Amino acid sequence: MFEGIEFLNKQWFWVLLVLPLAKLWYIFKHNRQTAELKISSLKGFKITNSWLPKVRHLLFVLRLLALTLLVMALARPQTVDVSTKTKTTRGIDIVMAIDVSASMLAKDLSPNRLEALKNVASEFIKGRPNDRIGLVEYAGESYTKTPITSDKAIVLRSLKSIRYNNIIEGGTAIGMGLATAVNRLKDSKAQSKVIVLLTDGENNAGFIDPITASSLAAEYGIKTYTIGLGTNGMALSPVGTLPNGSFQYGRIQVKIDEELLKEIAEATGGKYFRATNNKKLAEIYNEINKLEKTEIEEFKFYNYEEKYRPLVILAGMLLLLEILLRFSIFRSFV
C-alpha cells in the first residue's frame, strides 16, 4: 500500500503514542460509568437479546482509526518521480593511430602485440560513449581506417578488422601516422582533441618527419599520448616468410625509439608510456581514460505527488460515521 511513498514530516508519528493511553483512558472511563444493580430475581423483567450494547465500542474504534489517519496525513506522505537528463558539456575527439607493421605480430604479448592492443583498445572505446573516435593505420605509409565518429559500433567493427597485411608498404612511418591523425582532427570543433599513437619500433619509413608532425599537432592544439609497445630485451618476432605463406619466427632485439616518443608527447602536452606486457598495456589505456575526462552535466527533475488527501477524506468519513451512529442507533446506549 505504501510502496514508493515517503513521509516528509516523520516526527508526527510520535503522536501515535497517544493511542495506547487513549485506550487505557477509555477502559477506565467505561468501568467507572458502568453501574451495578443487585436484585434477587429477574423474573419480573423482560429479557431481550440486543446486539447494540455488544458493538457500542465500535464508536471508539472509529475515532482511533480517524486519529491514526489524520496523524499519517500530517506526516505528509508523498511519492517522488525522479527523471534525469544528461548533457555533454565538453566532448573529446580522439584518433587512435595504430602501428600495423609486421613486428606487431611479435609474441611478447599474448597472443601477439596487435591482438593484445585490439582487445585493450576495444574496452577503451566502449568506456567513452560520449566522445567521437577515429582510427588510423600506419606501417611504411598511413591511411584513415575510420574517420572520427560517435557511432561506436562502426569504430569497434573497424578495430576488429585491423590486421597485418602486405599491401601496406613495410616499415614504421611514425611521422606519417601522426600526420594523418592530425589531419583527421585539425578541423574538429571539439574543445579537446587527442591522439593516442602506438608503435613498437623506430621511425624508418615515410617522408614526414615525426617532429614536424608533432609541431603540427601542437599548432592545432592536439594533445598526443605516445605508447611504446614491446618487452625489454628479446622478443619472438617475425623474421621471414615460409613457403606456405606463414611467418617464420625468431628472437630479435626489441628496439623502440623512446626518446622520439617522449619528445612528441612533451611537444603536444601529452605523456609517454611504455607497455611491456598485457597488464601494463591495459593500465596505460585506463590512465589515459582517467586523464581525458568528458564533462557531463546531469539535470534531475523531481515530480512530487502529495498523498495526504485520501487519508484526510477517509478520516473525515470515519468521524462522520461515528457521529451518525452516536446520535442515531447508539443514542440510547452511549
N, C-alpha and C positions, 0 to 999 in steps of 0.2 A: 504493500500500500504506500509506504514511504520511500520506495526505491528512487534514488536520484534526487531526493528532497533534502535541502539543507535548512537548518534553523538559524536565523541571523541573531536572534536575541535569546540564547540558550538559558540565560540567568532566570528567565521566568519559570522554568521548570522547578525551581526551588519552592514555588508556591504550592506545588502538588503535595508537599509535605504536610500541608494543612488538612488534606483529605482524611488521613487516619484519625487526626484529632477531631474532625467533624463527625466522624463515625462514632467515636467514643462519646462525644457530647450528645449525639442523637440517642444512643443506647441509654445513657444516664438520664436524659430528659424523659425518654419513654417510660423507664422504670418508675420515675417519680410521679408521672402523670397517670399511671395505672393504679386504680383503686381496688381494694379487696373488700368483698362483702361475704360474710359467713352466715349462712342460713341452714336450718336443719333439713329442709326438703325442697326440691324443685318441682313438686307435683302441681303446684298452683301456677306455674309458668309455662307458656307455650314455647317449645324449643324449635328453632328453625336453623337449618344449616346454610349459612350465607358465606360466600367466598370473599366478600368485600373486606372483612376485617383481616383476612389472611394475606391479602396483597396490598394493604394500605402502605406498607414500607416501600412500595414501588415509587411513590412520590419522592421520597428521599433519594432513591437511586437515580431518578431522572435529574434531580438537582445536582447530584455529584457528577453525573455524566456531562451535564451542561457546563459545570465549572471546569472540568477537565478539558473540554473542547475550547473554552474561552482562553485557558492558560496556553494551550497549544497555538491558538491564533495569535496571542500576544508574543509568543516566541518567534513569530513571523516565518512560517515555512515558505520556501521558495525553491524553484528549480532554476538552474543556470545552464544555458546553452552557450558553449564557447566555440566560436569559429575563428580560424586563423587564415591569414593571407600573407604570403611571403613575397618580398620584392628584392631582387638582386640589385644592390646599390653600387657595387664595384665588381664588374666582371673581369675575368682574366682570359686573354687569348694565349694559347700555348702551342708551340710547334715542337714535336719530338723528332730530332734529327738522328737517325739510326744508321750505324755502320753495318753494311751487309757484305763486307769483303769476305773472302774465303777463310780468313783467320777467325772469323766469328763462329766457325764450326768447331773450334778447339774445345776439348772436353774437360778443361779445368773447372768449369761449372757444369752442373747437371741439368739436362742431358748434354747440352753444349751451351756456349755463350749466347747464341742467338735465341734459342728456345727459352732459356732462363730469363733473358731480357723481356721476351714477349709475355711471359707469364706475369712478371712483376709489373710491366707497363700496363697490362690489361687491368690489374687491380687499381693502379693509379688513375686510369681513365674512368673507371666505374665510381671512384671516390670523388669525382669532380663533376657532379651533374649540372652545375650552373655555369660552367666555363665552356668556351669553344676550343677545340683541339684539332690540330692538323698533324700530318706525318710526312717526313722527308726521308728518302733513302739515299745513301751515297756509298760509293766504293771508289773507283777511279774517276767517276763522274757522279752527278747527283740529279735527282728529279723529285717532283712532288708526288707522293703516293696518295695523299688526301688533303685537299685544301682545308683551312680551318672551318669547322662546322660544329653546331650544337647537337647534331644527331650522333649520339654515342654509338648507336648500333652500326652505323656506317664506319666509324673510326675503328671499332672493335673488329669488324669483319676485315677491314684493310690490314690491321695489325696482324691478325691471324694468318693472312695470306702472304706476309713477308717471308721470304726465304732466299737463300743464296742462289744466284743464277749466273751463268757465264755470259749472259747478254750484256750486262753492265761491264764496262772496262775494268780490269783488275787494278788493285792498288787501294790506297786510302787517301782520298782528297778531302781532308778536314775543312780546308778553306772553301771548297765548292759546296760541301754540305751545309756549312754555316751560312754562306751567302744565299743559298736557295731558301733556307729557313727565314733569313732576314727579309728576303723578297716577299715571302708569304705574309709577313707581319707589318711591313713598313706602312701600309695604308690602313691598318686596323685603327678603329676608333675607340678601342678598349682603353681603360685607364691604366691597365697594367699588361705588358707584353713580355712573354717569357719564352726562351728556347732552352730545351734540355738536349744537349749534344753528347752523344755517347760514341766512344771509339775504343778499339783495343790495340791501336798501333800508332804509327807516326805518319805525319803528312808527307806522302811520297808521290802524289799524283795531282792532276788538276792544274789549272792556270790562274787560280785566285789564291793569293797569299792569306793564310789564316788571320794574321794580324790586321791586314786590310779589311777582311770581313768582320773582325771584331770591332774595328773602328767604325765601320758602317752600322753595326748593331748599336753601339753606344750613341751614335748620332741620332738614331731613331728612337732612343730610349728603350731599347730591348735588352732586358737582363738575360744573361746566359749562364746556365748551370752546366758544367762540364763533368763528365764521368769517364774515368779510365777503367776499363773492364779487363780483368785478367789477373791470374795469380802472380805471386812473386817467384821468380826463378823460371823453371822449365815447365812447359805445358804440352800435352799431347795434341798436336795440331796437324792440319792437312799439309803434306809436303809434296804430293803428286797425285796423279790420277791413274788408276788401274785400267787394264784393257776393257773391263766390264763397265767402265764409267764411274765407279765409286772411288772415293778418295783413299789414298794411302796415308796413314798417319805416322808421325814420328815426333819425338820430343825435341822441341826447339825453345830457344830463349824468348821469354815474353819481353817485348820492347814497347813501352808506352812513353810518349813524349809528354811527361807530366809537367815540365816547365812551360811548354806551349799551352797546355790546357789550363794551367794556373793563370797564365798571362791573359788568356781570353776571358776567363771568369772575372779576374780583377778589373780588366778594362771596361767591362759592362756592368759591374756592380753585382755580379753573381758569386758563385762559390764552386770550388773544385772538390770532387770526391773520388776516392779510389775503391773500387769493388773487387775484392779478391775471391769472393765466394757467393753462393746464392743468398745466404742470410744477410751479408753485408750489402748486397745489391738491393734487397728489399728494404733494409733500413735506410738506405740513401734516398730511395723514392718516397719513403714515409717522411723523411726530414724535409725534402723539397715540398711535399704536400703541406707540411706544417708551416714552412717559410712563406709559401704563397697562398695566403688565405683570401677567399672571396667573401666580401662583406655582404651579409644578407640581413635585410630589415624585416622583422616579423610584426605584423599587426594582429592583435587579438580583439575580437568583438564579443562582448558579453550581453546576452539577452536574458534578463531576469523576469520570471513569471511568478507573481505572488499567489500563494495557495491558501491564505488565511480565510478568504471569503466563504468558501463552503463550510469551514469549521464554525464560523460565526453564525451562519444561517442555520446550521443543524443545532447549535446550542440554543438559539432563539426558539426554534421549533420545539425542542425538549422542554424549555421553560414554559412556553405557551401551553404545551400538553399538560404539564404539571398543574398550571393554574386552572385549566378547564376541568381536569379531574378533581382538583381540590374543591372547586365550587359547584361541582355537579354530582358525580357518582359518589365521591367520598365526603360530601358535605356533612353528613350526619355522623361520620366516624372519626374525623380528624379536626 
